[in-house]
Amino acid sequence: MDGTRPNDTSRSDRFHLLVAGLILLVTILGAGVALLGTHASVLESQATRGSVVMAVELMGALQSGSLRAAYDTDIVVDMAAKMMETAALWQAALDLELEGRSDEAALYATRAEELEAEILAMSGLSVLYTDERYAPQGENDLLPDLDAYSADWREPIDQLLEEQQEQAEAADRWGDKADAHTSVGTVLALSLFLYGLSLAIRGRVRLIFTGVGTLLVLLALLWTAWTIVVA
C-alpha cells in the first residue's frame, strides 16, 4: 500500500497546477517581451538609417553651401578691391587734371571707367547683389548684408543637423530599449528554469525555487514597465 497521504498528494497536485499556471503566464509574458524587443530593434534600425541619410544630406548641404558662400564672398572681396582701386584712379585723375596734365588724367579716368564696368558686371554674378535681402541699400552702402546671407544659408544646414541629431538620439534610445527587453527575456528564462526545478524536486526546497522564480518575474515586469514608460 502506498504510504503517501491523500492530503499530500492533493497539495502536490495543487502545487504542480500552480507552477504550471505560472509557467504559462511567464511564457506569454516572454512572448510579449520578445515582440517588444523586436519592435524596438526595428525602430532602432529605422532611426539609424535615418540618421545616416541625414548625415549624408548634411555633408552635401555643407559642401554645396560652403562652395556657394566662398564664391559669393570672393566676388565681394574682388569688387571691394576694384572699388578701392577705382577710387584711387579717380583721385589720381583729378590731381593730374588740376596739375594740367590732362592726357595722363584721361588715361587714369579711362582705367577707372573700365573698372567700374567690371564692378557692375560682377555685381550680377552674386546673389549678394542680385537679391534685395542682401544687396546694398542706397548709394552710400557699398557692401552687402553678409550677416543676413550667412544666417540664411546656415538655416537649412542647422535644421538638417537638428534632425540628424534627433534620429541619432532615437536610434540610441530604441537600442537601449531593445537591449533592456533582451535582458528581461533572460530573466524570464531563468525564472522558467527555476519553476522547472521546483517541479522536479520534493519538499520545501521547491518553494524556494518557486519564490525566487516569482521574484524574478516581478523584477522582469517592473523592468519592462520602466523600459516602456520611462526609458
Buried (B, 14 or more C-beta within 10 A) or exposed (E): EEEEEEEEEEEEEEBEEEBEEBBEEBEEBBEBBBEBBEBBBEBBBBBBEBBBEBBEBBEEBBEEBEEEBEEBBEBBEBBEEBBEBBEEBBEBBEEBBEEEBEEBBEBBBEBBBEBBEBBEEBBEBBBBBEBEEBBBEEEEEEEBBBEEBEEBBBEEBEEBBEBBBBBBEBBBBBBBBBBBBBBBBEBBEBBBEBBEBBBEEEEEEBEBBBEBBBEBBEBBBEBBEEBEEEE
